[in-house]
Amino acid sequence: MVPVLRLLRMANTQAPRIGDLIRAGERSFSFEFFPPKDEAGEVQLWQAISEFEPYRPTFVSVTYGAGGSTRETTVRVTGRIATETSLTPLGHLTCVGHTREELEGILDAYAEAGVHNVLALRGDPAEGPRAEWAPTEGGLNYAQELVEMASARHEFSVGVAAFPEGHPSAESLDHDADVLVAKARAGAEFAVTQMFFRASDYFALVERVRARGVDIAILPGIMPILNLNAIRRQGELIGTEVPAEIIDRISAHEGDPVAVRAEGIKIAVELCDELLAGGAPGLHFYTLNRSKATREIFAALNMSV
């Protein structure tokens, strides 16, 4: 029997809608990349993409730099994935630095490149997620408005970001859940979370959203800890806590990078197991444009090609 996801791809080979693929009921597995900064980065990116393609992920996403700094590269890379691979790409789009007219133009560029799935984000100022937000003159102020713009065109399946520990600018976890619910009601078909390290934080977010009468699929974002200091710095920036027990487990191998890496992957596997056992609709991996760690996690989860 051909899997449901494969049938959907066969029925709509031009542009599978990620919302439809997720609603089909099979577990969603996806990988995230960022636009390369130079030729060497371009080689590394396409190597990773080629290594992930045999896994037949539900989709792969390409990020958008702070302040809209990688717009052209993001659209170019996402378009190449759409036309040169069998993968379904998800292009990121942010409000930062763009007028309404420019945002419509970027959506036009995505559509012309064969990309019909977008992740609609307010985005971070160039100074980072904790910097004071100021909308662009003639632009949008909230991700909800961008969701409305993209979904109104009907040619796009629209996803949004979710934050198990709350966005750094959120007044409270309840307020943060209200924002996600508003984005879902504006037309978002699925959400992808920021990285986190406690399954309880993810399930609490899902419960807050369900309590508000919204059943949008929320895909948990997974980032294996391969360098504790780097992850802690990133976590402080985006409001994600590395729990003390995880710090203790990683720190026990200080001075042995091979052992640190192995423990980080083990922790990620444990988190994935707990999430899937608890009913998460799939997993979204932040790959940092490398495939090895994610492929090791897949192997440990018995999800090899």
C-alpha positions in Angstrom: 0.0 0.0 0.0 1.3 3.5 -0.9 1.5 5.7 2.2 -1.0 8.6 2.5 1.8 11.2 2.3 3.1 9.6 -0.9 -0.4 9.6 -2.5 -0.8 13.2 -1.7 2.5 14.1 -3.3 1.5 12.0 -6.4 -1.9 13.7 -6.6 -0.3 17.2 -6.5 3.2 17.0 -7.8 3.4 20.7 -8.5 3.1 22.0 -5.0 2.0 19.8 -2.1 0.5 21.8 0.7 2.2 21.2 4.0 -1.1 21.8 5.9 -2.7 19.0 3.9 0.3 16.6 4.4 0.2 17.1 8.1 -3.6 16.7 8.3 -3.2 13.4 6.4 -2.4 11.9 9.8 1.1 10.4 9.3 3.9 11.7 11.5 5.6 14.7 10.0 9.4 14.9 9.9 11.1 18.0 8.6 14.5 19.7 8.4 15.5 23.3 8.6 18.4 25.0 6.8 19.7 28.6 6.7 20.9 30.5 3.6 24.6 30.1 2.9 26.9 33.1 3.4 29.5 32.1 0.8 30.5 29.5 -1.8 31.8 27.1 0.8 28.5 27.4 2.7 26.6 26.8 -0.5 28.4 23.5 -1.0 27.8 22.4 2.6 24.1 23.3 2.3 23.5 21.3 -0.9 25.5 18.4 0.5 23.2 18.3 3.5 20.1 18.6 1.4 21.2 15.7 -0.8 21.9 13.6 2.3 18.4 14.3 3.7 16.5 13.8 0.5 16.4 10.0 0.8 14.5 10.3 4.1 11.5 11.7 2.2 10.7 14.4 4.8 7.3 16.0 4.8 9.0 19.3 4.1 12.3 21.2 4.5 12.4 24.9 5.5 14.8 27.7 4.7 15.2 30.5 7.2 15.2 34.3 6.7 18.0 36.4 8.2 17.4 38.9 11.0 16.0 42.1 9.5 15.2 40.4 6.2 18.9 40.3 5.4 18.8 37.1 3.4 15.7 37.6 1.4 17.1 37.0 -2.1 19.2 34.1 -1.0 16.3 32.5 0.8 14.0 32.8 -2.2 16.7 31.5 -4.5 17.6 28.4 -2.4 13.9 27.6 -1.7 13.1 27.8 -5.4 16.0 25.5 -6.3 14.7 23.0 -3.8 11.3 23.2 -5.4 12.6 22.7 -8.9 15.7 20.5 -8.5 14.8 18.1 -5.8 11.8 15.9 -4.8 11.5 17.8 -1.5 8.7 20.1 -0.5 10.2 23.5 0.5 8.8 25.9 3.2 10.1 29.5 2.6 10.3 31.8 5.6 8.9 35.3 5.4 9.1 38.1 8.0 7.6 41.5 8.4 10.9 43.1 9.3 12.2 45.7 6.9 9.4 45.3 4.3 6.4 47.3 3.2 3.1 45.6 2.3 3.9 46.0 -1.3 7.4 44.4 -0.9 5.8 41.5 1.0 3.3 40.9 -1.8 6.3 40.9 -4.2 8.2 38.3 -2.2 5.1 36.1 -2.2 4.9 36.6 -5.9 8.6 35.5 -6.2 7.9 32.4 -4.1 5.0 31.4 -6.2 6.9 32.0 -9.5 9.7 29.8 -8.1 7.2 27.0 -7.4 7.1 27.5 -3.6 3.6 27.4 -2.2 4.3 27.0 1.5 5.5 29.8 3.7 6.3 30.3 7.4 4.9 33.7 8.3 6.9 35.4 11.0 7.0 38.9 12.6 10.7 38.4 12.6 13.4 39.8 14.8 15.0 43.3 14.5 18.6 43.2 13.1 19.7 43.7 16.7 18.2 40.4 17.8 14.9 39.1 19.3 15.2 41.1 22.6 15.6 44.4 20.8 12.7 46.9 20.8 10.3 46.2 18.0 9.5 49.0 15.5 7.4 48.2 12.4 8.5 49.3 9.0 6.7 52.4 7.7 4.1 51.0 5.3 4.6 47.5 6.6 3.0 45.1 9.1 3.2 45.1 12.8 2.2 41.5 13.7 2.7 38.0 12.2 -1.1 37.6 12.3 -1.3 40.3 9.6 1.2 38.5 7.4 -0.7 35.2 7.9 -3.9 37.0 6.7 -2.0 38.4 3.7 -0.5 35.1 2.6 -3.6 32.9 3.3 -5.9 35.3 1.4 -4.0 34.4 -1.8 -5.2 30.7 -1.4 -2.1 29.5 -3.3 -0.1 29.2 0.0 -0.2 26.9 2.9 0.8 29.0 5.8 2.7 28.0 8.9 3.8 30.1 12.0 6.2 30.0 14.9 5.3 28.8 18.4 7.2 29.2 21.6 6.9 26.5 24.3 8.5 28.8 26.9 7.0 32.0 25.5 8.4 34.5 23.1 10.8 36.9 24.8 8.4 39.8 24.3 5.3 38.0 25.5 3.6 39.3 28.7 2.9 35.8 29.9 2.5 32.2 28.6 -1.2 32.7 28.4 -0.7 35.9 26.3 1.7 34.0 24.1 -0.9 31.2 23.6 -3.5 33.9 22.7 -1.1 35.1 20.0 -0.7 31.7 18.5 -4.4 31.1 18.6 -5.0 34.4 16.8 -2.5 33.4 14.0 -4.4 30.0 13.6 -7.7 31.8 13.3 -6.2 34.2 10.8 -5.4 31.2 8.5 -2.3 29.4 9.8 -2.5 25.7 9.1 0.4 24.5 11.3 3.0 25.8 13.7 6.7 25.0 14.3 8.2 25.6 17.7 11.4 27.2 18.8 13.9 24.8 20.2 13.3 23.6 23.7 14.6 20.8 26.0 11.7 19.8 28.3 8.8 17.8 26.7 6.6 19.2 29.5 7.0 22.7 28.1 5.8 21.6 24.7 2.8 19.6 26.0 1.8 22.6 28.2 1.8 24.9 25.1 -0.4 22.4 23.3 -2.8 22.2 26.2 -3.0 26.0 26.4 -3.9 26.2 22.7 -6.4 23.3 22.9 -8.1 24.9 25.9 -8.8 27.9 23.6 -10.6 25.7 21.2 -7.9 25.6 18.5 -6.5 22.3 17.2 -3.7 23.6 14.9 -0.9 21.0 14.5 2.2 22.1 16.5 5.4 20.5 15.4 8.2 20.4 18.1 11.5 21.9 17.0 14.6 19.8 18.0 18.1 21.1 18.3 20.7 18.6 19.6 23.3 20.0 22.0 26.7 19.5 20.4 28.3 22.5 22.1 26.8 23.5 25.5 28.1 27.0 25.6 26.8 27.8 22.2 23.4 26.4 23.0 23.2 28.3 26.3 24.1 31.6 24.5 21.4 31.0 21.9 18.9 30.0 24.5 19.5 33.2 26.5 18.9 35.2 23.4 15.6 33.6 22.4 14.3 32.8 25.8 14.9 29.0 25.9 16.3 27.5 29.1 18.7 24.7 29.2 17.6 22.7 32.3 20.1 22.2 35.1 19.9 18.4 34.8 20.9 18.6 31.1 23.7 21.0 31.9 24.9 18.5 34.6 24.8 15.6 32.1 26.7 17.5 29.4 29.2 19.1 31.9 30.1 15.6 33.2 32.0 15.1 29.9 33.7 18.5 29.9 37.0 18.3 28.0 35.9 15.4 25.9 34.1 16.8 22.8 33.3 13.3 21.4 31.6 12.4 24.7 29.8 15.7 24.9 28.4 15.2 21.4 27.3 11.7 22.2 25.5 12.8 25.3 23.8 15.7 23.5 22.5 13.3 20.8 21.3 10.9 23.5 19.4 13.7 25.2 17.8 14.7 21.9 16.7 11.1 21.3 15.2 10.9 24.7 13.3 14.1 24.1 12.1 12.9 20.7 10.9 9.6 22.2 8.9 11.4 24.9 7.4 13.8 22.4 6.2 11.1 20.0 5.0 8.9 22.8 2.9 11.8 24.1 1.2 12.4 20.8 3.3 15.1 19.0 2.4 15.1 15.3 6.1 14.8 14.3 9.5 16.4 14.7 11.2 19.4 13.1 15.0 19.3 13.2 17.2 22.4 13.2 20.1 21.0 11.2 22.6 24.0 11.1 23.1 22.8 7.5 24.7 19.6 8.6 23.1 16.1 8.4 25.2 13.8 10.6 23.8 14.6 14.0 20.2 14.5 12.8 20.8 11.2 10.9 22.2 9.7 14.1 19.1 10.7 16.0 17.0 9.1 13.3 19.0 5.9 13.5 18.5 5.8 17.3 14.8 6.3 16.8 14.7 3.5 14.3 13.7 5.9 11.5 16.5 5.2 9.0 15.9 5.4 5.3 
